[in-house]
Amino acid sequence: MGHLLKKSGYFLRLFLVKFVELNSFAMNVNRIAVVTESGNGLGKSFAHILLNNNYNVILAASKKSFELLSQDGGVLQDYKLVKTDFTSAESLLELKTKIDSEFGRLDLLVNNAEIANGFGQKIDQINLDEVRLVYETNLFAVIRIIQILKPLLEKGIDPSIINITSALGDINKMRDDEFCYSNYCMTAYATSKAALNMFTHLQCKEFKPSKIKINSFDPIALKNCTHNSVTICDGIKDDFIALIRHEESPIQ
């Protein structure tokens, strides 16, 4: 009996040592993140934050965003910039292959790519082709990239998805006359973000039994609107950092 107890104690100590080693590795190893960008300029800001928080960053950018970022020497030095068409499954599969071959996993996906059009349009002015264009990037592309990159996220360390949303898609804020953007007429953009919020909510339920976490994050979170969609102030930056560290609830 004493021999068995000694043997059990040995295996317990061995297990604890390995457990500590694995947790230490998980805490110190650089995480792998993909940030998408399609024109709002926030992708670069999120990439900077992640870079300063021990992430290797892949900045996936489409069209003009890729061209602009290609001219930025700092980005090319710090991040892996990949030209990506978010409306193309083939292009996203190429992105997946690049991530898999270089890193073998994905820890964080920040779905930031978005487009906006139809500023101030009334019902008679709305062009349905333009509405479809917005939904293709702001909603359908998010669904598509999650479907394609999910296997890599399943291999990740505390993997998570952050869908960048907007207050314009928050019906409670838009009903508030005191909210500075409540009178904005951006039918395609606002409804696409509202749809994204519902999609994120449903995916949160679906992913709950798995290790993948999914959240919404609104860069325009303050009611007094002292910042806008292309600037991340210190308070919002702190909230984003807390979210990637799993330290607080998402801003919904």
Secondary structure, 3 states (H helix, E strand, C coil): CHHHHHHHHHHHHHHHHHHHHHHHHHHHCCEEEEEEECCCCHHHHHHHHHHCCCEEEEEEECHHHHHHHHCCHHHHHHCEEEECCCCCHHHHHHHHHHHHHHCCCCCEEEECCCCCCCCCCCHHHCCHHHHHHHHHHHHHHHHHHHHHHHHHHCCCCCCEEEEECCHHHCHHHHHCCCCCCCCCCCHHHHHHHHHHHHHHHHHHHHHCCCCCEEEEECCCCCCCCCCCCCCCCHHHHHHHHHHHCCCCCCCC
